[in-house]
Amino acid sequence: MSRASGHHAERITGSPRRYARTSRRLTRWVGSLRFVLILTAFGLAWIVVGAISDFPRWWELVLSAGFPFLTLLLLALVQHSQNHDSNAIELKLDELLASLESPSDAMIRIEEASEEDLRMLQARFGERSAAAREPRERRNAS
């Protein structure tokens, strides 16, 4: 789409705030194999330090206070990235729905539906999908 279209997405700055950039980078890094290996090495080193020092009270306190904090921090980072990605995907899908010849306004605001309504719609679309596959499967069988 060209800039002349006047679409609201054309006005996006393309430069997210520092927290958003940092959060996305950290989320990608935390989900990497490198982070898992570093965390595993740290865990093994921590066990060795505990064994060498006869597992003193400070060793246990650092571990029992540090890991819940790390878990909470990582949860906040991942949730921020997940919310951002989810919002972007919803907007993309809304744009696709709106571009259809006769879009359903109800489908555009589907994220406001209850869990029961979503399950009912999933079942309905599952039926439509099966019905659409059926003639193709019959053709392939013959």
N, C-alpha and C positions, 0 to 999 in steps of 0.2 A: 504494500500500500504506500502511496506517495505522501509526502508531507502536505500536499495540497488537499488531501482528503479531510483534514481537520479532525481526525480520530483522536480521542483523548490519549491513547497510548503514544501518540506522536510527541506528547509533551513530557514524557518520562525523562528525567534527568540522566538516568543511567549511572548515577553515582550514589550508591547506598551509603548510609551513615556508617561511621567507623565501627560501631557495635555490630551492625549487620554484616559488614565485611569480615570482621574478626570472628564472629560467631560461625559464619559459613565456612571459613578456612579451618577453624578448630574442629568443627563437626566433620569435615572431610578427613582431617588428620586423625581424629579419634576413631573414625571408622576404617582406618587403614591397617594393613598387616604390620607396618612399622610400629604403630602405637601398641598393638597387641604384643609384639615381641618385646618392646621396651617395658611394658607393664609386667610381662612374664619375668623378664630379667630382674626388674625391681623386686618382684615378689620373692624370687629365689634368693636375691641378695639380702632381703629383709629376714628371711628364714635363717640364712647363714649367720647374719649379725646376731639374731636372737639366740641361736645355738652356741655361738662363741661366747656371748655374754651371759649365758645361763638363763635366758628369757626373763629379764628383770621387769619390774612393774612399768617403768617408763616405756619399754619396748611395746608392751601391750596397750598402754594408753595412747601412744602415738598412732598405732594402727587402728584402735577402736574409735578414735576421734577423727583421724584423717580420712579414712575411706568413706564414711557417710557424707562428709563435706564434699569430697571429690565426686561422689555419686550425684549429689544434689546439683553441683555445678554442671556436670555433664548432662544431666537431665534438662536443665534450663537451656543449655546451648542447643541440644538436639531438638527440643520442643520449639525453640525460636525458629530454627531452620525449617522444621516440619510445617509450622504454621505459615511461614512465608511461601514455601513450595506449594502447599495446599491452596492458599489463596490465589497464587498465580495460575495453577491448573484450573481452578474454578472459573477464573476470569477468561481463560482461553476457551474452556468449554462453553461458557455463556456466549462468547463471541461466535463460536461455531453454530450454536443453536440459533442465535439471532440472525445468522446469515442464511438459514434455511428459508424456503419459500413460505411455509406456514409454521413457524416455531410455536411451541407451547409455552405460554408465559408461566404456567405451573412448573414446567421442567426447569426453567431458568432460575426459579427460586426454590428448587428442590432441597437445598441444604437446610431449609427451615422445617422440613418434614420430620415427623416422629420416626422412631426406629421401626414401629409397626408398619407405617406407611411405606418406608423404604423397603422393608421385606416384601410387602405386597407388590410393589412395583418391580422388584427384582424377580419375583415369581412370574409376573406378567411378561416381562421382557424375556425371561427364560423360555416361556411358552412360545412367544413370537419367534425367538431364535431357533427353537426346535422345529417349528412349522416352516421356517424359511429354509432350513437344511434338508427337510424331508424330500421335497421334489428333486433336489440335487443328488441325494443319496439313492433315490430310485433310479435316476438316470445313470448313475455310476454302476449300479447293480445290473443293469441290462446291457 
